[in-house]
Amino acid sequence: MVKTVYSAATQGIDGHIIIVETNLEGFLPGYTTVGLPDNAVKESRERVSAAIKNSGYFFPQKRVTINLAPADVRKEGSSYDLPIALGILAASGQLDGDGMETRVILGELSLEGGVRPIRGALSVALAAAAKGYTSIIVPEINASEAAMAPRIDVFGVKSLEQIVRFLNGEEEIKPTRVNIDALFSQHSQYPVDMREVKGQDAAKRALEIAAAGSHNLIMLGPPGSGKTMLAKRFPTILPHLTLEEALETTKIHSVAGQLPRNMPLLAIRPYRSPHHTISDAGLIGGGTYPRPGEVSLANHGVLFLDELPEFKRSALEVMRQPMEDGQVTLARAQISSTYPARFMLIAAMNPCPCGFYGDSKNECTCSPLVVQRYRSRISGPLMDRIDLHIEVPAVKFEELSSLADGESSESIRQRVQQAREIQLHRFKALPGIYANAHMTSKELKQYCRLDEGGMNLLRTAIDRLGLSARAFDRISKVSRTIADIEASEAILPQHVAEAIQYRSLDRENLM
């Protein structure tokens, strides 16, 4: 007898329906799993057998064949335990299999028959809803996350015995419901605020411009000047996540197994700060079965790289493609996965190895050659993708001792939001462009036209200050953003003059 249960798998951040077929035959016990399973799926035999017996049911003394279709898709993980167990119980007559063709079922089983959490519950719930399934059964811990999907009932279960009783009509389980507005209100508060930063008005202004135009930014300053403090508070001035952005970000963190259990929806922009010893795969993603890396976990948020020159050059270079395309594709012999990676890069570095080059209070012990070699660890192509370069000097005692608070994040965010709305209206007919930083050469010609005064300033910057030719586009984009903050339709000379100030680390200037 063959019984069919429907489950799902994740590829990238999207879910795909998997058909679990169970066949019992003969009188010689055996157990075989086919359909390109990995070791975790093959090991489900022991977990399923123990869970069935310890839940009060009998494991059939027949040859059991489990087929996971489609057979050409690699199956990985332990989320097939529950559908396999239900298929065996249905095929042996211990479970009424009627109605299971409209449900998608996932869950890992413990040896005692408990149902443990899985990865990617939101992704598979969205896939099941898109395919027309009426309900999905997942571990109780994952129920709130899966309930974010519209047009599908989500049932959370604690044990194999409970789900069998539910499918047999012996126990009622109510669908899980969530209030998305309440979740946003509950989880959209940041624990830090920009008002806590003393001084650094110039750096705050640069961060506001970066947030308004979605520009990448690098900070240069001595140790203790507040670079990390500013970076941690940068997400608080970004526009609030939309529901679409929140769902996509939640899917990535769920697939990676990094979604907090008490937070079924990520309502604030992610902030990722990997250590400089991170590997290429840890930063960009990878593995035998690809998993998202830090650039994807920072999607719709901030990737902060402190001590930028200390990162391996190879790790930094792999970021160039996702910084341009907003996504990363991980190709392996058996599978290819694509993950979103539209993040804002905030980097920080000391001016030299000792950290005090140019500091008026501390003597630098580095020679000019050492300083040049230290800064040259950052390649030109990577620096080319960073729009704003700002210096963050040490904070004066008077500013540190002041009792007055700085401007709040909410106040800055309002100006950022107004500038973003101008850009969204400007680019509404252009797919894939949502902010000034995303403009290509075509859009630059159309929306970043400079008057004679602005062109003269830019010509002087390139000819006399040693700025590189590639800085032309970057300055034009930043000038457009500064004009948007001031709600100016035209880019004025003062906007260009301010944008030029944010190119202090241009490669040609360093050399």
Secondary structure by P-SEA (a helix, b strand, c coil): cbbbbbbbcccccbbbbbbbbbbbbccccccccccccccccccaaaaaaaaaaaacccccccbbbbbccccccccccccaaaaaaaaaaaaaccccccccccbbbbbbbcccbbbbbbcaaaaaaaaaaaaccccccccccccccccccccbbbbbbccaaaaaaaaacccccccccccaaaaaaacccccccccccccaaaaaaaaaaaaaacccbbbbbcccccaaaaaaacccccccccaaaaaaaaaaaaaaccccccccccccbbbbbbccccccccccccccccccccccccccbbbbbcccccccaaaaaaaaaaaaccbbbbbcccbbbbbbcbbbbbbbbccccccccccccccccccaaaaaaaaacccaaaaaaccbbbbbccccccccccccccccaaaaaaaaaaaaaaaaaaacccccccccccccaaaaaccccccaaaaaaaaaaaccccccccaaaaaaaaaaaaaaaaccccccaaaaaaaaaaccccccccc
